């Protein structure tokens, strides 16, 4: 049944607080006398068949906090009187036929937490003043005809959890200011005209669960920092111009990985058997930092530990005592003879050690990651109240950030001692530099320098 809605009588309900008419088959226009409902705090007209423009009298509903006009046939533009709805926290105009730039008046709604404008015909650029909506947690501008670049002011929306701008005509690069949206869980810029590299700053958004950048013109390599997004469930970088290898340590929470139609090269980062790639962090955790209760034997090059990661995954782990200057391949016969367990030791050493930088980067990363988790190391905040940075790895150098205390100095020394013993990679102390903050105690500074021999 289709019903023509009449607001003549409804306009006389002066004490009405909530009006729910959504999910019906109402048709007609929204009459201007709806502005008489001055006490209204909730208005839901999501009914699929309402037509015509949004009446300016909606601006009289200054008490409304929830306004949904979505999924109708409303056309025209958003009236500037919308700026009067200062208490509004939820606004849905999605799935209509609105055609105009997004008015700057929208940026006066400073209590907005949810703003849904998708599936319309909005044109022009994203207003720079959108940074005024500091409480915004969800913003959907997808499926419009918006153009121009992504404004840097989006970085001011630090409470943002969901940001969808897909299927527009946005161009330019992905602005690095997005790094300040540290609570971002869903980020979709797919199907636009974006170019340039995927910025490193995206890898600092550790709450990301969905990242979609497909169908753009993005180039360069997939940054190794993407491996830090350890709760990512969907990663879509397809239909771009990306080059280089696929990162090997992507989050095991991934459910969708879409990398097709790029220029990627190298091998697919999966082993040929049924075992998934493991990190040193997984194994160290399984044997509780080489607790003696897991030791099952002692050989010529060290002790053997039994690491049981699951019911059907049992590994023999060798804690090497001396490996300085010895190629890993020369060690294999002795190492394999230390354990009667059927292990993947040959696969781990023979296939992964011939590329020293990859092993150092992944293993050292695992040890630093564990040290930060248990509180042995603390990184340095990139900005006030911002994320903490613990390390930066380059091809020739490694930068480690921590508190300038003797305790953290000793923790870092232990990490390097394990790595020096295990891989034959020695810290070049003559080329090691230490940087301290200006307010550092001189005596502690000298002691740290002596311990590092730098």
Buried (B, 14 or more C-beta within 10 A) or exposed (E): EEEEBEBEEBBEBEEBEEBEBBEBEBBBBBBBBBBBBEBBBBBBBBBBBBBBBBBBBBBBBBBBBBBBBBBBEBBEBBBBBBBBBEBBBBBBBBBBEBBBBBBBBBBBBEBBBBBBBBBBEBBBBBBBBBBBBEBBBBBBBBBBEBBBBBBBBBBBBBBBBBBBBBBBEBBBBBBBBBBBBBBBBBBBBBBBEBBEBBBBBBBBBEBBBBBBBBBBEBBBBBBBBBBBBEEBBBBBBBBBEBEBBBBBBBBEEEEEBBBEBBEBEEEEEEBEEEBEBBBBBBBBBBBEEBEEEBBBBEBEBBBBBBBEBEEEBBBBBBBBEEBEEEEBEEBBEBBBEBBEBEBBBEEBBEEBBEEEEEBBBBBBBBBBBBBBEEEBBBBEEBEEEBBBBBBEBEEEEBEBBBEBEEEBBEBBBEBBEBBBBBBBBEBEEEEEEEEEEEEEEEEBBEEBBEEBEB
